[in-house]
Each structure stands twice: as C-alpha cells, then as structure tokens.
Amino acid sequence: DAGITQSPRHKVTETGTPVTLRCHQTENHRYMYWYRQDPGHGLRLIHYSYGVKDTDKGEVSDGYSVSRSKTEDFLLTLESATSSQTSVYFCAISESGRVETQYFGPGTRLLVL
Amino acid sequence: KQEVTQIPAALSVPEGENLVLNCSFTDSAIYNLQWFRQDPGKGLTSLLLIQSSQREQTSGRLNASLDKSSGRSTLYIAASQPGDSATYLCAVVSSGNTPLVFGKGTRLSVIA
C-alpha cells in the first residue's frame, strides 16, 4: 500500500470554527489531491497540488484553502466550517499527474454541527 | 464538462456468477480510465488503469475494457466471491485540467 496517512481520522466541530486536515505521504510523489465524498455526489475534487507551493482549484473549492510547504505534506483548511462541509475527505497522490494511477488515503470523517 | 455515469447503482449476485459493471462518459477525449474498489469506511484501491490507446486490461479475475468512441467501459468480474463485495468506482482523466472525474459507483453484493 502507498504510504499515505490522514489526520485526524475523525473530527467533530462547530459551525464557524476553523479546521485543518493533514495529508502526509512517504512516496515522494509530486501530485497530491483533496477530494470530498458525499452520498448522491460521489467523489469531487476540492484542490490539488503539482509541486511544493503549486496548487490549483478543483470542482468544489469554495470555502476551502490548501497549502503545501513540503513535498510530503498537503494541508486542507476550512476557514470557517459550515454544515454543508460535513463529509468524508480523502487525500490522494500520484507520481506524475493525470496519466498515472492515484493512490488514496484512508479518509477523514468530518462532522460540522 | 465531463460526466461519468455508472449503472446499476447497486447489484446483488450469488457467489460464483460472472458479472459486468458498466461505466459511461460523455466526452470521448480522455487520457485514461481507471476502476477503483472501495470497501465500507475505507479509502479507494486502484484496480485497473486503461490508457486511451488501449482496449482492455486484465488483473486476475478482473478484466476492464474501453471503447472511447462510444464512451463506455466495462469491468468484468469472473467467478464472483463474497470478498468481492464492495463499491466499484469508475473515473476518467479528460484532456482538460481536471485530474479525475468519478462516477457515483456501483455497490456490489456477492451472496454466499
């Protein structure tokens, strides 16, 4: 299995509070991705990174920001959490972008009350 | 905008049966198509990756085919087992900037 960890694995927070999710990889892959998975919507891309300090928006980026200061770490921040951001968040990595397989982390379950 | 559809949404079969899962996509200009497996409460596991120049890929009891012109892919599972029970997701990489577009998945139950 690809070396991808996500922390925390579960989190309950209140509306309006900031939340940061962390993805850590040991594979030295260039590309990292954040997805959210919701019933009825499937997996949707939030943001992705194609190198240190290089990021771009995905399909559902509103309300989220990301940072990547090191190859191995990709942070997803909800500046002010809302109930609509209750979801399961998955991090993924790939070695060289869209022509390669993506490897997924175990996910973070976030509940915003 | 690329859209990926998987039918059926759920499927239940007896153990030992051969089965086919379907995936369709609206824009045939793709780089590749991938099939993933997701167990309940878990992340996704890549099963097969088909490049746009390929027609099919095989791994053990799994065979995935790709017909770009018709915008379709199938995942064939031979001699199904209870351990195959999971949700199977199809995803495509289009020629635009979006790295992966996922279908909503087919939830498979193999009954012993």
Contacts between the chains, C-beta under 8 A, distances in Angstrom:
chain1	res1	chain2	res2	distance
A	31	B	99	7.6
A	33	B	99	6.4
A	33	B	100	7.8
A	40	B	104	7.4
A	41	B	104	7.4
A	42	B	89	7.4
A	42	B	102	4.9
A	42	B	103	6.5
A	42	B	104	4.0
A	42	B	105	6.5
A	43	B	44	7.8
A	43	B	89	7.1
A	43	B	91	7.7
A	43	B	100	7.9
A	43	B	102	4.2
A	44	B	102	7.6
A	45	B	98	6.7
A	45	B	99	6.5
A	45	B	100	6.8
A	48	B	99	5.9
A	56	B	97	7.3
A	58	B	98	7.2
A	58	B	99	7.9
A	59	B	98	7.0
A	90	B	43	5.9
A	90	B	44	7.1
A	92	B	44	7.7
A	94	B	99	7.9
A	97	B	99	7.1
A	98	B	31	5.6
A	98	B	32	7.7
A	98	B	93	4.3
A	98	B	99	5.1
A	98	B	100	7.5
A	99	B	31	5.6
A	99	B	32	6.2
A	99	B	51	7.3
A	99	B	93	7.2
A	100	B	49	7.9
A	101	B	34	6.5
A	101	B	46	4.7
A	101	B	49	5.1
A	102	B	34	7.5
A	102	B	44	8.0
A	102	B	46	6.9
A	102	B	99	7.6
A	102	B	100	6.4
A	103	B	46	6.8
A	104	B	36	7.8
A	104	B	43	4.0
A	104	B	44	4.2
A	104	B	45	7.4
A	105	B	43	5.5
A	106	B	42	6.5
A	106	B	43	4.8
A	107	B	41	7.9
A	107	B	42	7.4
A	107	B	43	5.4
